[in-house]
Amino acid sequence: MATTGKVSPEDAAARSKVLVGLALAMVGAIGFSGKAIIVKLAYRHGVDPVTLIMLRMLFALPIFVIMAWWASRGKAPLTGKDWLGVLGLGFTGYYFSSFLDFAGLQYISASLERLILYLNPTLVLLLSLLFYRKRISLRQLLGMAISYGGVVLVFGSEITTQGSHAAWGALLVFLSAITYAMYLVYSGEIVRRLGSLRLVGLASTVACLCCILQFVVLRPLTLENVAPEVMWLSLINATVCTVAPVLMVMMAVERIGASMTAQTGMVGPISTILMGVMILGEPFTVWVAAGTVLVLAGIYVFTQSRRPGT
């Protein structure tokens, strides 16, 4: 009996769910990667990191407050331990990490920044080894060696043109990646208690308040010299490159799982490089191309080693 080739409604729904999940993960990764482009554009108007990150968080604050309220409906109130966790994670993972990243982008290209941040899975494993004695497989070590080699290649190319400033910028961004990895390592237990959406809303609200307080202390409400372009860029950064990607990636994880979402996120560094070349006029050299391939290949090998049976 010949088959009709018809797809059952269940299969069609499952396929649609995967396609939507992949699209959400890809657009979310591109949105996150656009943050560096927006920041570099804003720096052309003479703004400093303290003011720039405050504006981003100021515009994002109402959305994160609504997110936290929405996710908290009908849930038990936070305990004292929960609040300590939220405060600590918000300060470390969202405020301090973001500030270091913004500061580092003054000195290095958007491409190198994105490649350094893409090392985050390896830093999570190294911190887990340090604090929880988790084992590292040979395949993970190989993946780390390849990816770090790629970053060193791009860094070596950039330091020849930017000088010692590039070293300082790369260090700041690397410290940003470490602090965010610390957030990921320590957030596991509290995520299980509060849920990811509630934690993101609350911790991000804490980070927003920290950035605003930092601005009030260091730049006592002096916004008269901020260019209008910086205001618009900060609004785009807060919505298109901060809140929207967070929601899209979370929805993607619900549809296709964390592993496939992470694999799709490999489009992030590539999109940053392309936008850096087209929008910022950053050079695309053979060293940048080779380093990017090594970083992506290394992270791919590293993440594949987490699968059962490998």
N, C-alpha and C positions, 0 to 999 in steps of 0.2 A: 504494500500500500504506500503510495507516494506521500511524502510529507508536504504540507501546505506552506511551510516556512513562516507561519504566523507566530508572533511573539505573544506569550501569555500576558495578561494584565499585570501579574505579579512580577514577571521578568522585566517588563517595560518600566514598572514603577521603581524596581531596584536599579535598573540602568540609569533612569532619570535621577535618582537619588545620588548615585556616584558621580554623574556628570555635573550636577549642581554643586556637590561637595568639592570636586576638583576645581570648578570655576571659582568658588568662594575662596578656596585655599590660594589659588593663583593670584586673584585680584587682591586678596589680603596681603600676600607677600610683596606684591608690587607697591601697594599702599605704604607698607612699612618702609620699604626701600626708598620711597620718595621723600621721606623725612630728611635725609641727608642733603638732598637736592634743595629742598626748601630752606634749610638752615644756611647752606652755602650762598644761596641767592640773597637771603636776609643780611648776611654779613657784608655784602657789597654796599649796603646802605649805612654802614658805620655803627651798627648796633652791637652791644656787648652780650656775652652769654647769659649773664644774670637777668638782664631785661628780656632777652629773647625767650628764654625758657619760662619766665614768668608769664609772658603774653600767651604762649602756647597753653600753659596750664590754666590760666585765667579763662580762656575761651572753652577749654575742655571741662572745667569744674562743674558747671550745671549738668552736663550730660552724665558725668560719673556719679553725681549725687542722685540723679534720677535712676541710673542703673542700680546703684546700691539699694535705693528705696524699693524698686521693683522686685529685685531678687530677694529682699528681706520680708516681703509680705507673707504673713502666715507662718513665719519661721520663729523659732525661739530666740529671745534676745541674746546678745553676745555676753559671754562671761568675762571676768577680769582677765583671764588668761587669753581669751580670744582677742580682746582689745590690745593687749600687749603684742600679740602676734601680728595683728593688722598694722599697728603703729611701726613695729620693727621692719616688716616686709615693705610697707609703703615707703618708709624712709630709705631703706637700702636698695630695693629692687626697682623703684620707680623714680624717686627723687634723686638720690645720689648718683645712681647709674646714669640717668638721663643728663644730669648736669656735667658729669665727666665726659660724656659723649659729645654734648654741645661744645664744651671747651676744647676738646680734641679736634673737632672739625674746623677750628680756626687755622690749623696748621697742616692738615693732610687732606688729600683728595677724598671725595665721596666714595670712590671705588675702593680705596684701601680701608676706609672706615667700615664699609659693609663686609669686606672679607674678614677683617679682624672680628667683628661681631658674629660672623657666621661660624666662628670656632666655638661658639657657646656650648654645644653638646660635649665637646672634649673637656671643657673646663668643669662642667657639671660632674663628669666622671672623675676627674682628678680631685675635686672637692669631696666626692663620695668616698674615694680611696683614702683621703686624708682623715676624714671625720668618722667614716663608717667602715673602713677597711674593706671596701668592695674590691673584688679582683678585676684586673684588666687583662683581657685576652691578647694574644699575639696579633690577631687581626685588628683589634682596636688600636694597638700600638702602631701598627703599620699605617692605618688610616690617619692617626694623629701626626705621624712623621711626614706623610705626604702633604696633608693640609697645612701644617706649620711651615713646611718648606715652601709652599706656594705663597704664603704671607711674607716670608722673608725675602722671596724673590721680588715681589712687588714693592716691599719696603726698601730694599736695596736700590731699586730703580728710582724710587721717589726721593730718597735722601740725597742722591747725587744732584738733584735739581733744586730741592727745597732746603738742604742743609740740616743743621741740628734742630731746627724747628719741627721737622718731620718726625724726628725721634721723640720729641716731647709730645707731639700730638698723638703719635701711635701709642705711646705709653698711657696717655689719658684714656684713649679709647679701649685699650686692652684692660685697664683697671675698670672701666665701665662694664666690659664683658664679664669680668670676674665678679663684680658686685651683683650683676643680674643673675649669674650662675648661682651665687649664694642664695638669692631669692628663690630660685627654682628648687634648690636642694632642701631648703627649710620650709617650703610652702606645702609640701605633700600632705602632712597631717592636717593642717588647717583647711586645705582645700577639701579634704574628705568631710570635715565637719561643717563647713560653711557653704561649699559649692563654689565653682570657679567664677561664675558671674558675680556673685555677692562679694567674693574676695577681691576681684578686680575692681569693682565699683568702690569698695571701701578703701582698699590700699591706694588706689589712684587718687581718691579724694584727699587722703593724707598727704600724698606727694604734691598735689596741687597746692594745698595749704602751706606746705614747707617752701615751695618755690615762691609763693606770694610773700610769705614772711621774710624769706631771704632778700627779696627785692626791697621790701619796706625798710629793712635794717641797713642794707648796703647802698641802695639807691632811693633815698627817701621820697618816693612818689614823684620822681622826675621823669615825666613822659613827654614833655613838650618838644623835645628835640628828636623824638622817634618819628621816622619817615612814615607816611601813610602806607607805603608799599610794605613796610615791615608788619603793620597791623593786618593787612590782607593776607600776607604770607603766613602769619601766625594763626589766623583763622583757618586757613587751608590745612596747616600743619596739625591743628587741634582736631579737626573733623576728618579730613580725607586721609591723613597719615597717622592718626592716633586712635581715635574712637572707632571709626569704621573698620579698620583692619582688625582690631581686637574682636569685634563682634563677628566679622566674617570668618576669622580663623576658628573661633569657638563653634560657630555653626558648621564649619567644615569638619571639625573633629567629631561632632555629633553624627555626621553623615558617612564619613569615610575612615574615621579613626585617626589617632595621633600620628601613627607611623606614616601613612600615606600623605597626611597633611604636611608632615615634616619634609618628605621627599619632594612634594610639589613646591615647597618653599625654596628649593634650589633656584627657582626663577628669580629670587630676590637679588642676589649679587649681580646676575646678568643684567637685570633691568636697571640697577643702579649705575652700572658701567655705561649702558646705552644712554640713559638720561644724562649722565655726567658728560658724555661726549657731545650729545646733541644740544643740551640746554646750557651747561656750564662751559663748554668748550675745553674740557679736560682732555689731555692727550691719550690716545689709545695705542700703546706700544706693544711690541712683541712680548715684553716682560710682563705687562699687565695681562695680556691674553694667556700666556703660559702660567702665570701665577694663579689666575682665576680657574683654569682647568685643573691645576693641582689641588686647589682648595676644595673645589666641588667633588673631584674624584676621591680625595681623602675623606671628606665627610660622608660620602656615599659608602665607601668601604667601612668606615667606622660605624655607621648606623646599621649596615647590613649584618654586622657581627652581633647585634642584639637579638636577631631573630632566633627562635628555637632551633636547635640542631646545628648551629653554626659555631 
